[in-house]
Amino acid sequence: MLNWRRDPGYEQRMKQLRSETERLRKENARLAAIESRLALFEREHLSGSNPLSSTGDSSPS
């Protein structure tokens, strides 16, 4: 039979890991929302459907 004892710091480390996992999950959700808004902005403002007007003199003389 093994002489097994639970590591006294195990529960505390597991609690910290769960807390960190939850914090990272929330941060990932926050970043996904930002990325979604950025993609929407890019589609609306940087798409090729509305070409930017040229500032150079392109009119015939």
Secondary structure, 3 states (H helix, E strand, C coil): CCCCCCCCCHHHHHHHHHHHHHHHHHHHHHHHHHHHHHHHHHHHHCCCCCCCCCCCCCCCC
